[in-house]
Every structure is written in structure tokens, then in C-alpha cells.
């Protein structure tokens, strides 16, 4: 009962194999590519095969080509068999071996017989065979060499190699030697004594050789002197006439040769002193200031001052001739004695420079101390000592600490003259240079902000302290050059606050007042510290925008407003003078200021723009009340303090001030004409000003300087060349588009065109062929990429399988080791 099912299973297997073979050999599935006719020179693709055969062929072809390239990718070396006939399939293996053997024998034979001569001939040299001479059997006779050459003395040999002379330090002693030693000397010399004796002998020999050399030198010099005395007798003297003729025969030197000889005799450039770094210069300045401050404190305490050459005249560290130097010279006695001491010190300095190469610094210091101690010391009386103390107290200190706030800076500078205030700030910078300490940089950066705030406060005082501001600006510039980023941030904050405050006022009232004097000074400082010609700058660009807004939004209601506006125009002119940037607000304000001086405003040939009005209140601010006031007027500069406070007592003073404003305005207009004369629209820009000056402003009532300015401006405007014309569209009829007749092609069949030329048909055929080949290439590329992906996946899977197999083997070996170890452990326990 158990065997029947097995037979059925075998029968089923046989049936399955038969059906599978029958399916594989089904003739209806055989693919046959028939060809209609044979064409010579064309490859045929008419294969016969079963389904899947072409695919297997393609895979095998890729394995032979693409797979090999993939495996050889990124490999720079490969083994190439360069043996003869290795890749020749037509040669039999036996023929390859025979040919290789013959070539190898031929190569060896050529190498051996390259210099092989006839074996029967024998080469000789002086009757001897060269073959025998090459055996080197000659016995060298030691007698041929000189006995003295290359030999050492017996003493050296004995001392260094075990001889030891009479003592026999290292050689074996015989009985006869011992008897001789006992008879000759009672005590044998030690090795140290022998070595010392040998050294003395070598020194003596050296001295003798030196003496011989000196004697030979003396004899040589004596012989040379004797030869010189005899040589004069042996030389034949030529007569003077012949010498003169020879000199005449010598050719004259060219200019080039003379210049070459002059260049040879010229003095060469001497090396200059080493350039000092800013850190070294700052350190030296600080040391000078500290020495001067110590001297001042010593004089304040009443100590005596030594009359050394270095302490006669004290100059300030910043090379400024302040009052302290004058006081110091007055205190130090008569001028004649001082001059004599100075000359003596200069002579001593000169001698010390000459002797500095031979004497050390310690000797020079000692010599100076002796000289100073030798001079008589001056003894001052009580009155002179008291005067010296008072003068030292009146002097400015030479060292200062950096103030930590603006109030500290005000306290430090309070009560000093403008020059002394500048000295204090300069000495503060030099005593606290950033290279001297770590925190000095931050302190000086804060000092820049404090100085700006202090300058603004000086401008707001009544009257404003403009000379002090002028003195402090150079120190502000030095700090700006030292810390440009901190200076930029400080000025940006000031300008930003002023702009925000103006915007707030404009939003509330619609108009704002002109900037105060402190803001005008800040704008001037900005132009001095930062470049105004840049296209865009983080400080000067906001300042220029602020001035433009002030010239446009601030109404002119008084002569003080006119003064502030003209000062802003001067600053704006300074900002744009180098870059020649056009500023329309500047031109509009100058035209409006000239409009204020026009008497008759009924018929105007120009337009007036804000902040000015064509007529009405405050539109006649520059109209003169009396024409007689022009006679006593003289040209003056516009006072800067008038922007803060203007006090005019009578009509004459008002007319005089109006003429000053008008003169300033005309000067600015002239500068603008010279600045913008190259602009394309120059005449269009200055046309309102030209009309105002030529037709509406009465010139005959103005002083002569203003009349000259008036004529110069009109001449500059009229003499401007008209080189450019306004850009306008070209007046031309538009060209219509071309209208082409449509081409009608008759289509008889769907997808086919008739009536085309032969070139068009060839072009269509090539396009079709190109598309077909392109699609086939894409299809092959996709198949190649899939094939490579499969191969890469197979490699990864094979590596993973191999790794798993090795891990499994390792775990198995570890398990067997563990089992063996446990078994051994059990045995030990038993």
C-alpha cells in the first residue's frame, strides 16, 4: 500500500518533462526573419531561433563587453600578455613555443657576442698576455715605498698603540728590559707623564716651525726692498718730448666713458634708520610724556633740577610749542650759560658717537655720570624755588586718564583755553594708545562719542565757542582714523536721531524748523571725517538726504531762516563739489532766495517752488528798505553764529545783512554754474534763474561787487554750449507686418503628403531614421542600465551572503570552543 503512490509520482514527473520539452520545441513559436533577396556588402539580420534566444544573446554580449568595462572601471593597471603569438589564433601552440624559444636564443647570442673577438688571437701588452695580467698575481714589494712616507714616529706609536717608550706601558716586558730599567732609573714614568712630555715636544716643534716661517718672511721682505731699489735703475726713462707726444696721441674720452667714470666715483646710498611701527612710536611718545610729567611733579615738590644736557629744554611729546617750554627756558638761568652747555653737550655727543664702536654702554654711562657730577650744581633761593613750584603747578599735566563719561570730559576741559583743550585731548590719546593696554581701545572709542557730544554742547552755548570746536576737530579726525567703525556708528546715531525728530514734527505740523547750529556743525564734521564722493556711503548719504529734506520742508520766515538755509546750501555744495552730483533741492532753494530780493512780483516768468511762496507774507525778506544803504556796504562772510541768534537794531543793519545774504547766494549760484556746466540739461535747469536775474532783479540798486557777480552768472549761463538735444520719439509711420499668401498642399492619403520635392522627401526620411535610431539608442541605454543594476545587486547580495556565512562559521566555532571549555571545567571539578 505504501509503494503505489510513489509510482504515480514518478509517472507524473515523466509527463511533466515531456510536456515541457514539447513546449520548448514548438515549431509554431520559432521566429524566422525571411529575406527577400541577397545584397552584397550588407549585414543580414535574418536569424532563426526560439523566443528568448535573442535576449540571451544580448545578455551574453553585455557580459563580454559592458560587464568587463564595469569591472575594469577605476583600475589603472591590467595584465597584458606580450608574448609572441599570444593573441594570434591562427598559430598552433607548438609553433608558438618553437618561435619563442628561437627568439630567446637569438637575443642571448647577440648579447654575448657583441664584443667577442676571434678566439685564436691573443691580446698582449708589452709582451705579456692580458689574460694573465688580469689575475693580479704580482707581489708588492714594500721596499719600493719610501721609508718616511706614511710612517708615524716611534713615540706616537708607542703612546697610542701600546708602546709606551722606556716604560713599556702596554707591551710585555722581558727579563733583560727589567734589568735595564732597574739600572737606568729608580722609578718608571707613568702614562700621564709620558703624554705631557709628548705634548711639550709637539709644542716645541710648532714654535720652531713658526720661528722658521717668520725668518723666511723677513728675508723675503728684505729681498723685495732690495729689488725695488734696483728696479728703478733697470727701467729705461723716456724723454719728456716723447712722453708729450704719447699723451697727445692718446684718444680723447667720449661723453659716455666720462659719464661711466663719474658714476663710478659717485657716493653710494647710505642705509637709513629703521622705520618704526605705530606701536613703537606710541610707546616712545608715552615714555616722553611720562618723563616730562615726572619732571613737572618733581619741580612742584620743590626738588632741585639737574642741569643735564637732556633736561635743559623740555619739548612736549606732541611737538607743540606750548607755554610750558617758554616757562622752562626762563627758569633755567641765563641764555649764555645755557648756550655754552648745549655746545658742550653737542661736542660730547659727537665724540661719544665716534667712540661708541670701541666702548661699551656701561663705560659711557659711567663717563656721563662723572661729567654731570663734575659740573657745579645750581642752588636756588627760596623765592626762586617758590616761583618754580608755582610755574610747575600752572603747567598742564603731561599724562591723563581717559574720561569715563561726557561729564568727566567736561570737568577735565573746563577752564582751559582752546589750545590747552586740544593738548589735553592729544595727550590723553597718546598716553592711552591701544597698543599699550588691553582696554585702551574701548576707552578711546567711547572718547570719540564724548567729544562729539561736547562739540554739540559748545555749539549750543551763547555765544557759541566756535574757536574751541575748530581746535578739537583735528583730534576728532585722528580718533576717526584710528577707529573708523566706531566713528561711523556714532555719526549714524546722531544723524538718525535728527532725521526721526524732523519726521515726527512734519507728521504733526506739516513743516519743521531749520536745523540748529549744533546739527549744522555735525554735518560739517561729517564732510571732514568721511568721503563725500562715494556713490553710496553709510554716513554721508544719510547726511545728504537730511540736508535735502531740510531745504525742501523747512519754510523761510525770517532772516535767521535764510541764514540757516544758505549755510545748508554751502554744506551741500561741499558734499557734491567733487562727485558733481546734481542736487535739485540746492538749485530750487537758491532760486527761491533770489526771489526774496525781487521787488515787483506781479508778473513772473518763472515758477517758485516750496518752501518759498510767490507772494505774500515773508516773501520780501531780502528787499532793501533804502537804496542808500548800498553805499556803506562792504563784502563780508556770512556769520555762522547768526543761525542761532541774530540781533539787528535798525533798518541800516538789516539792509547790510540782506546784502550779505544776497552776496552769498550769488556766489553759490556762480559755483553751481561752473559745477554743472557739462550737464545735458544745463540751460533747462538754470533757465528760471536766468530769467529772474535778467528781467526781475533790479541790478542798478545793488553795490558794484554784486553787479559784477550778476553779470558773470548771466555770461556763464549764456555761454554754455548747446551740444545735446532732448530725446524725442521719431516721427515716422509704423511699418506694417508682411502678409504672406498661405501655401496649400493637397493631402490625398492620411499621413502622407504629395507634391513635395526630392530634397524634402530626403529630409523627412532622415528625420524618421534619426528618430528611430534615437529611440533604439535610448532603449539600449535603458537595458544597459538595468543590466548593470542587476549585476551590482548580485554583487551586494553575494557579499552579504559571504559575510553571513563567515559570521555563522565564527559563531559555530565559538560555540564549539565554549562547549569544550565547559567540558574541561566539569572535568576539573570532578
Residue, then its C-alpha position, 0 to 999 in steps of 0.5 A: x500500500x505504501x509503494x503505489x503512490x510513489x509510482x504515480x509520482x514518478x509517472x507524473x514527473x515523466x509527463x511533466x518533462x515531456x510536456x515541457x520539452x514539447x513546449x520548448x520545441x514548438x515549431x509554431x513559436x520559432x521566429x524566422x526573419x525571411x529575406x527577400x533577396x541577397x545584397x552584397x556588402x550588407x549585414x543580414x539580420x535574418x536569424x532563426x531561433x526560439x523566443x528568448x534566444x535573442x535576449x540571451x544573446x544580448x545578455x551574453x554580449x553585455x557580459x563580454x563587453x559592458x560587464x568587463x568595462x564595469x569591472x575594469x572601471x577605476x583600475x589603472x593597471x591590467x595584465x597584458x600578455x606580450x608574448x609572441x603569438x599570444x593573441x594570434x589564433x591562427x598559430x598552433x601552440x607548438x609553433x608558438x613555443x618553437x618561435x619563442x624559444x628561437x627568439x630567446x636564443x637569438x637575443x642571448x647570442x647577440x648579447x654575448x657576442x657583441x664584443x667577442x673577438x676571434x678566439x685564436x688571437x691573443x691580446x698582449x701588452x708589452x709582451x705579456x698576455x692580458x689574460x694573465x695580467x688580469x689575475x693580479x698575481x704580482x707581489x708588492x714589494x714594500x721596499x719600493x715605498x719610501x721609508x718616511x712616507x706614511x710612517x708615524x714616529x716611534x713615540x706616537x706609536x708607542x703612546x697610542x698603540x701600546x708602546x709606551x717608550x722606556x716604560x713599556x706601558x702596554x707591551x710585555x716586558x722581558x727579563x733583560x728590559x727589567x734589568x735595564x730599567x732597574x739600572x737606568x732609573x729608580x722609578x718608571x714614568x707613568x702614562x700621564x707623564x709620558x703624554x705631557x712630555x709628548x705634548x711639550x715636544x709637539x709644542x716645541x716643534x710648532x714654535x720652531x716651525x713658526x720661528x722658521x716661517x717668520x725668518x723666511x718672511x723677513x728675508x723675503x721682505x728684505x729681498x723685495x726692498x732690495x729689488x725695488x731699489x734696483x728696479x728703478x735703475x733697470x727701467x729705461x726713462x723716456x724723454x719728456x718730448x716723447x712722453x708729450x707726444x704719447x699723451x697727445x696721441x692718446x684718444x680723447x674720452x667720449x661723453x659716455x666713458x666720462x659719464x661711466x667714470x663719474x658714476x663710478x666715483x659717485x657716493x653710494x646710498x647710505x642705509x637709513x634708520x629703521x622705520x618704526x611701527x605705530x606701536x613703537x612710536x606710541x610707546x616712545x611718545x608715552x615714555x616722553x610724556x611720562x618723563x616730562x610729567x615726572x619732571x613737572x611733579x618733581x619741580x612742584x615738590x620743590x626738588x632741585x633740577x639737574x642741569x643735564x644736557x637732556x633736561x635743559x629744554x623740555x619739548x612736549x611729546x606732541x611737538x607743540x610749542x606750548x607755554x610750558x617750554x617758554x616757562x622752562x627756558x626762563x627758569x633755567x638761568x641765563x641764555x649764555x650759560x645755557x648756550x655754552x652747555x648745549x655746545x658742550x653737550x653737542x661736542x660730547x655727543x659727537x665724540x661719544x658717537x665716534x667712540x661708541x664702536x670701541x666702548x661699551x654702554x656701561x663705560x659711557x654711562x659711567x663717563x656721563x655720570x662723572x661729567x654731570x657730577x663734575x659740573x657745579x650744581x645750581x642752588x636756588x633761593x627760596x623765592x626762586x624755588x617758590x616761583x618754580x613750584x608755582x610755574x610747575x603747578x600752572x603747567x598742564x599735566x603731561x599724562x591723563x586718564x581717559x574720561x569715563x563719561x561726557x561729564x568727566x570730559x567736561x570737568x577735565x576741559x573746563x577752564x582751559x583755553x582752546x589750545x590747552x583743550x586740544x593738548x589735553x585731548x592729544x595727550x590723553x590719546x597718546x598716553x592711552x594708545x591701544x597698543x599699550x593696554x588691553x582696554x585702551x581701545x574701548x576707552x578711546x572709542x567711547x572718547x570719540x562719542x564724548x567729544x562729539x557730544x561736547x562739540x554739540x554742547x559748545x555749539x549750543x552755548x551763547x555765544x557759541x565757542x566756535x574757536x574751541x570746536x575748530x581746535x578739537x576737530x583735528x583730534x576728532x579726525x585722528x580718533x576717526x582714523x584710528x577707529x573708523x567703525x566706531x566713528x561711523x556708528x556714532x555719526x549714524x546715531x546722531x544723524x538718525x536721531x535728527x532725521x526721526x525728530x524732523x519726521x515726527x514734527x512734519x507728521x504733526x505740523x506739516x513743516x519743521x524748523x531749520x536745523x540748529x547750529x549744533x546739527x549744522x556743525x555735525x554735518x560739517x564734521x561729517x564732510x571732514x571725517x568721511x568721503x563725500x564722493x562715494x556713490x553710496x556711503x553709510x554716513x554721508x548719504x544719510x547726511x545728504x538726504x537730511x540736508x535735502x529734506x531740510x531745504x525742501x520742508x523747512x519754510x523761510x520766515x525770517x532772516x535767521x531762516x535764510x541764514x540757516x538755509x544758505x549755510x545748508x546750501x554751502x554744506x551741500x555744495x561741499x558734499x557734491x563739489x567733487x562727485x558733481x552730483x546734481x542736487x535739485x533741492x540746492x538749485x530750487x532753494x537758491x532760486x527761491x532766495x533770489x526771489x526774496x530780493x525781487x521787488x515787483x512780483x506781479x508778473x513772473x516768468x518763472x515758477x517758485x517752488x516750496x518752501x518759498x511762496x510767490x507772494x505774500x507774507x515773508x516773501x520780501x525778506x531780502x528787499x532793501x528798505x533804502x537804496x542808500x544803504x548800498x553805499x556803506x556796504x562792504x563784502x563780508x562772510x556770512x556769520x555762522x553764529x547768526x543761525x542761532x541768534x541774530x540781533x539787528x537794531x535798525x533798518x541800516x543793519x538789516x539792509x547790510x545783512x540782506x546784502x550779505x545774504x544776497x552776496x552769498x547766494x550769488x556766489x553759490x549760484x556762480x559755483x553751481x554754474x561752473x559745477x554743472x556746466x557739462x550737464x545735458x540739461x544745463x540751460x533747462x535747469x538754470x533757465x528760471x534763474x536766468x530769467x529772474x536775474x535778467x528781467x526781475x532783479x533790479x541790478x542798478x540798486x545793488x553795490x558794484x561787487x554784486x553787479x559784477x557777480x550778476x553779470x558773470x552768472x548771466x555770461x556763464x549761463x549764456x555761454x554754455x554750449x548747446x551740444x545735446x538735444x532732448x530725446x524725442x520719439x521719431x516721427x515716422x509711420x509704423x511699418x506694417x507686418x508682411x502678409x504672406x499668401x498661405x501655401x496649400x498642399x493637397x493631402x490625398x492619403x492620411x499621413x502622407x503628403x504629395x507634391x513635395x520635392x526630392x530634397x524634402x522627401x530626403x529630409x523627412x526620411x532622415x528625420x524618421x531614421x534619426x528618430x528611430x535610431x534615437x529611440x533604439x539608442x535610448x532603449x539600449x541605454x535603458x537595458x544597459x542600465x538595468x543590466x548593470x543594476x542587476x549585476x551590482x545587486x548580485x554583487x551586494x547580495x553575494x557579499x552579504x551572503x559571504x559575510x553571513x556565512x563567515x559570521x555563522x562559521x565564527x559563531x559555530x566555532x565559538x560555540x564549539x570552543x565554549x562547549x569544550x571549555x565547559x567540558x574541561x571545567x566539569x572535568x576539573x571539578x570532578 
